[in-house]
Amino acid sequence: MHAFVFDRRDAFPAGYGNFIIKHSPAYIKSRPPTSSPLTPWPSTDTLVDALAQISRLRWPSFTSPILFPTTTLPVSLAALAPLISPAHPLIPRLSCAALHPSDPSCLRTYISHWLLTLPRAARFFLLLYSALLLPRLRAVLARPAPYLAALLLRAARSSVFLTGAVGTAWASVCLFQRLLPRSALPTGRWFLGGFLGGMWAVVLRGSAEGRAQALYSARASADSLWKVGRKRGWWKGVRGGDVLLFAASLAVVGAVYERERAAVEGGMVRRGLRVMRGENWAEEREVLEEKKEV
């Protein structure tokens, strides 16, 4: 979340960021349908950049222009004026006015996020997991009940994870302003918010989709950390570093395979490792037996 807010253009996967924005309708406000296309409206990038600037300004309070017309925003946040100017007068904080301008209640906004996002996420995962069943269509038609139950369970767990993780990360902005002084971790709060959102992974614990989510998030986080470090001068790029990384990764996989072959997922991956090690190609039956024992 810290890289998403402060280094989105340089060190964050664009697809991942777009996915977060798409599933944040309660917090990322689009142009109202009644608004004229000629009227300025802050884009998503403008809003996220403004949240980063609000963090740097140590989370200022909000003074409603409706009650005090002479109130002006800081110059660095002037692009938010069309969104914040008509915000509810009871909103106490500038970040709340940016994330949920029409509702002064942070809790009600969080509940609205669940009501808006959960059905959308459920449709997405139902379509995704249904498409993954197409290669096994014959088996599904022969025994539809267990496959349908597994499909609904996977879609439900993934939907709850996505909705909870994204919503909690955004809601933490409001939560930390209630719990922490303005000067306490002004920018570091985004790390804590991402940590709280990531706790929703408990609903995917022990599942294949949970493993896939964890692996993708770990790769994306490591890549973001490396890019942020290069951008800020924490370290420099190493010539041939991609080759060194591949060699180190292969060494780790080989060590895991040496210790417990069943821990390496994917039959073709294990066969490839056996070929590289000069072993017999057909040892999958032994690995399957080891998995049954585990």
C-alpha positions as CSV (number, residue, x, y, z in Angstrom):
1,M,0.0,0.0,0.0
2,H,2.9,2.4,0.7
3,A,4.3,1.8,-2.8
4,F,0.8,2.1,-4.3
5,V,0.3,5.6,-2.8
6,F,3.8,7.0,-3.0
7,D,5.5,5.2,-5.9
8,R,2.7,3.9,-8.0
9,R,4.0,5.0,-11.4
10,D,7.6,3.8,-10.7
11,A,7.4,0.8,-8.5
12,F,3.9,-0.8,-8.5
13,P,2.4,-3.3,-10.9
14,A,-0.1,-1.3,-13.0
15,G,-2.6,-4.2,-13.3
16,Y,-2.5,-4.7,-9.5
17,G,-3.2,-1.0,-9.0
18,N,-6.1,-0.9,-11.4
19,F,-7.6,-4.0,-9.8
20,I,-7.5,-2.2,-6.4
21,I,-9.1,0.9,-7.8
22,K,-11.8,-1.1,-9.6
23,H,-12.8,-2.7,-6.3
24,S,-12.9,0.5,-4.3
25,P,-16.1,2.1,-5.4
26,A,-16.9,3.4,-1.8
27,Y,-13.6,5.1,-1.5
28,I,-12.5,6.1,-5.0
29,K,-15.3,8.4,-6.3
30,S,-15.9,8.7,-10.0
31,R,-17.5,11.7,-11.7
32,P,-21.2,12.1,-10.7
33,P,-23.5,11.3,-13.6
34,T,-25.1,14.7,-13.2
35,S,-21.8,16.5,-13.5
36,S,-21.0,18.2,-16.8
37,P,-18.1,16.6,-18.8
38,L,-16.6,20.2,-19.0
39,T,-16.4,20.5,-15.2
40,P,-13.0,19.6,-13.8
41,W,-12.9,16.4,-11.8
42,P,-9.9,14.8,-10.2
43,S,-8.7,11.6,-11.8
44,T,-7.8,8.5,-9.9
45,D,-4.1,9.3,-10.1
46,T,-4.8,12.8,-8.8
47,L,-6.7,11.4,-5.9
48,V,-4.0,8.9,-4.9
49,D,-1.3,11.6,-5.3
50,A,-3.4,13.9,-3.1
51,L,-3.6,11.2,-0.4
52,A,0.2,10.9,-0.5
53,Q,0.4,14.7,-0.1
54,I,-2.1,14.7,2.8
55,S,0.2,12.2,4.5
56,R,3.2,14.4,4.0
57,L,1.2,17.3,5.5
58,R,0.6,15.2,8.6
59,W,-3.1,14.6,8.0
60,P,-4.7,18.1,8.3
61,S,-8.2,18.7,9.5
62,F,-11.1,19.6,7.2
63,T,-12.9,22.9,7.2
64,S,-16.0,22.9,5.1
65,P,-16.2,25.5,2.3
66,I,-20.0,25.2,2.6
67,L,-19.8,26.7,6.1
68,F,-16.7,28.9,5.6
69,P,-16.7,30.0,1.9
70,T,-13.3,31.7,2.3
71,T,-11.6,28.5,3.2
72,T,-9.0,27.4,0.6
73,L,-7.1,24.2,0.1
74,P,-3.3,24.0,0.1
75,V,-1.9,24.7,-3.3
76,S,-0.6,21.1,-3.6
77,L,-4.2,19.8,-3.1
78,A,-6.0,22.4,-5.3
79,A,-6.9,19.7,-7.9
80,L,-9.2,18.1,-5.3
81,A,-11.4,21.1,-5.0
82,P,-14.3,19.8,-7.2
83,L,-14.4,16.7,-5.0
84,I,-13.9,18.3,-1.5
85,S,-15.8,21.6,-1.9
86,P,-19.2,20.0,-1.7
87,A,-18.2,17.5,1.0
88,H,-20.4,17.0,4.1
89,P,-19.8,19.8,6.6
90,L,-19.6,17.3,9.5
91,I,-16.5,15.5,8.1
92,P,-13.6,16.4,10.5
93,R,-10.6,15.3,8.4
94,L,-9.3,16.2,5.0
95,S,-8.5,12.6,4.1
96,C,-12.1,11.6,4.9
97,A,-13.4,14.4,2.7
98,A,-11.3,13.0,-0.1
99,L,-12.3,9.3,0.4
100,H,-15.9,9.6,1.3
101,P,-17.1,13.2,0.8
102,S,-20.8,12.5,0.9
103,D,-20.9,10.6,4.2
104,P,-19.4,11.8,7.5
105,S,-19.4,8.3,8.9
106,C,-16.2,6.2,8.4
107,L,-17.9,3.1,9.6
108,R,-20.9,3.5,7.3
109,T,-18.6,4.0,4.4
110,Y,-16.8,0.7,5.3
111,I,-20.1,-1.1,5.4
112,S,-21.0,0.4,2.0
113,H,-17.8,-0.9,0.6
114,W,-18.8,-4.4,1.5
115,L,-22.3,-4.0,0.1
116,L,-20.9,-2.6,-3.2
117,T,-17.8,-4.7,-3.7
118,L,-18.7,-8.2,-2.4
119,P,-21.3,-8.9,-5.2
120,R,-19.0,-7.6,-7.9
121,A,-16.1,-9.7,-6.6
122,A,-18.3,-12.8,-6.3
123,R,-19.3,-12.4,-10.0
124,F,-15.7,-12.0,-11.0
125,F,-14.5,-15.1,-9.2
126,L,-17.4,-17.2,-10.2
127,L,-16.6,-16.5,-13.8
128,L,-12.9,-17.0,-13.3
129,Y,-13.2,-20.4,-11.5
130,S,-15.9,-21.6,-13.8
131,A,-13.6,-21.0,-16.8
132,L,-10.9,-23.0,-15.0
133,L,-13.3,-25.9,-14.9
134,L,-13.8,-26.1,-18.6
135,P,-10.9,-28.5,-19.3
136,R,-12.6,-30.9,-16.8
137,L,-16.1,-30.4,-18.2
138,R,-16.7,-34.1,-18.7
139,A,-16.0,-34.9,-15.1
140,V,-18.1,-31.9,-14.0
141,L,-21.1,-33.1,-16.0
142,A,-20.7,-36.6,-14.6
143,R,-20.6,-35.5,-11.0
144,P,-21.8,-31.8,-10.8
145,A,-22.6,-31.6,-7.1
146,P,-19.1,-31.7,-5.6
147,Y,-17.6,-29.5,-8.3
148,L,-20.4,-26.9,-7.8
149,A,-19.9,-26.9,-4.1
150,A,-16.2,-26.5,-4.5
151,L,-16.7,-23.7,-7.0
152,L,-19.0,-21.8,-4.7
153,L,-16.7,-22.2,-1.7
154,R,-13.7,-21.0,-3.7
155,A,-15.6,-18.0,-5.1
156,A,-17.0,-17.1,-1.6
157,R,-13.6,-17.3,0.1
158,S,-11.8,-15.3,-2.6
159,S,-14.5,-12.6,-2.7
160,V,-14.4,-12.2,1.1
161,F,-10.6,-11.9,1.0
162,L,-10.6,-9.3,-1.8
163,T,-13.4,-7.2,-0.3
164,G,-11.9,-7.3,3.2
165,A,-8.3,-6.7,2.2
166,V,-9.0,-3.7,0.0
167,G,-11.7,-2.2,2.3
168,T,-9.6,-2.6,5.4
169,A,-6.6,-1.0,3.8
170,W,-8.7,2.1,2.9
171,A,-10.6,2.1,6.2
172,S,-7.3,2.1,8.1
173,V,-6.7,5.7,7.0
174,C,-9.7,6.7,9.1
175,L,-8.9,4.3,11.9
176,F,-5.4,5.5,12.4
177,Q,-6.4,9.1,12.5
178,R,-8.7,8.3,15.4
179,L,-6.1,6.3,17.3
180,L,-2.8,8.1,16.5
181,P,-1.7,11.7,16.8
182,R,-1.2,13.6,13.6
183,S,2.6,13.5,13.8
184,A,2.8,9.7,14.6
185,L,3.9,7.7,11.5
186,P,2.4,10.2,9.0
187,T,3.5,8.2,6.0
188,G,4.3,4.9,7.7
189,R,0.6,4.3,8.4
190,W,0.2,3.0,4.9
191,F,2.5,0.0,5.8
192,L,0.3,-0.7,8.8
193,G,-2.9,-0.4,6.7
194,G,-1.6,-2.8,4.2
195,F,-0.7,-5.2,7.0
196,L,-4.2,-5.0,8.4
197,G,-5.7,-5.6,5.0
198,G,-3.4,-8.6,4.4
199,M,-4.7,-10.3,7.6
200,W,-7.8,-11.2,5.6
201,A,-5.7,-13.9,3.9
202,V,-6.6,-16.1,6.9
203,V,-9.9,-16.9,5.0
204,L,-7.7,-18.5,2.2
205,R,-5.4,-20.4,4.5
206,G,-4.6,-23.9,3.3
207,S,-6.3,-23.4,-0.1
208,A,-4.8,-23.4,-3.6
209,E,-6.1,-19.9,-4.3
210,G,-4.5,-18.7,-1.1
211,R,-1.2,-20.1,-2.1
212,A,-1.5,-18.4,-5.5
213,Q,-2.4,-15.1,-3.9
214,A,0.5,-15.3,-1.5
215,L,3.0,-16.1,-4.2
216,Y,1.8,-13.3,-6.5
217,S,1.7,-10.8,-3.7
218,A,5.2,-11.8,-2.5
219,R,6.7,-11.4,-5.9
220,A,4.9,-8.1,-6.5
221,S,6.1,-6.8,-3.1
222,A,9.7,-7.9,-3.6
223,D,9.7,-6.2,-7.0
224,S,8.2,-3.0,-5.6
225,L,10.7,-3.0,-2.8
226,W,13.6,-3.4,-5.2
227,K,12.3,-0.6,-7.5
228,V,11.6,1.8,-4.6
229,G,15.1,1.1,-3.2
230,R,16.7,2.0,-6.6
231,K,14.5,5.1,-6.9
232,R,15.5,6.4,-3.5
233,G,19.1,5.3,-3.6
234,W,19.0,2.6,-1.0
235,W,20.9,0.3,-3.3
236,K,22.1,0.2,-6.9
237,G,21.4,-2.3,-9.7
238,V,23.7,-5.2,-10.1
239,R,25.0,-6.0,-13.6
240,G,23.6,-9.4,-14.6
241,G,21.4,-9.3,-11.5
242,D,18.5,-11.1,-13.3
243,V,20.8,-14.0,-14.0
244,L,22.0,-14.1,-10.4
245,L,18.4,-14.0,-9.1
246,F,17.4,-16.9,-11.4
247,A,20.4,-18.9,-10.3
248,A,19.6,-18.3,-6.6
249,S,16.0,-19.2,-7.2
250,L,16.9,-22.4,-8.9
251,A,19.3,-23.3,-6.0
252,V,16.5,-22.7,-3.5
253,V,14.0,-24.9,-5.5
254,G,16.7,-27.6,-5.8
255,A,17.3,-27.5,-2.1
256,V,13.6,-27.8,-1.3
257,Y,13.3,-30.7,-3.8
258,E,16.2,-32.4,-2.2
259,R,14.6,-32.1,1.2
260,E,11.0,-33.0,0.3
261,R,10.0,-33.6,-3.3
262,A,6.3,-33.3,-2.7
263,A,6.8,-29.7,-1.5
264,V,7.5,-28.7,-5.1
265,E,4.1,-28.1,-6.8
266,G,3.5,-29.1,-10.4
267,G,4.4,-32.4,-12.0
268,M,6.1,-30.9,-15.0
269,V,8.3,-28.7,-12.6
270,R,9.4,-31.8,-10.7
271,R,10.1,-33.7,-14.0
272,G,12.2,-30.8,-15.2
273,L,14.2,-30.8,-12.0
274,R,14.7,-34.5,-12.3
275,V,16.0,-34.1,-15.8
276,M,18.4,-31.3,-14.7
277,R,19.6,-33.6,-11.9
278,G,20.1,-36.5,-14.2
279,E,17.4,-38.6,-12.5
280,N,14.7,-40.8,-13.9
281,W,11.9,-39.0,-15.7
282,A,9.0,-41.1,-14.4
283,E,9.0,-40.8,-10.6
284,E,5.6,-39.1,-10.2
285,R,4.0,-42.1,-8.5
286,E,6.5,-42.0,-5.6
287,V,5.8,-38.3,-5.1
288,L,2.1,-38.8,-5.0
289,E,2.6,-41.5,-2.4
290,E,4.7,-39.1,-0.4
291,K,1.9,-36.5,-0.6
292,K,-0.6,-39.1,0.7
293,E,1.6,-39.9,3.6
294,V,1.9,-36.2,4.5
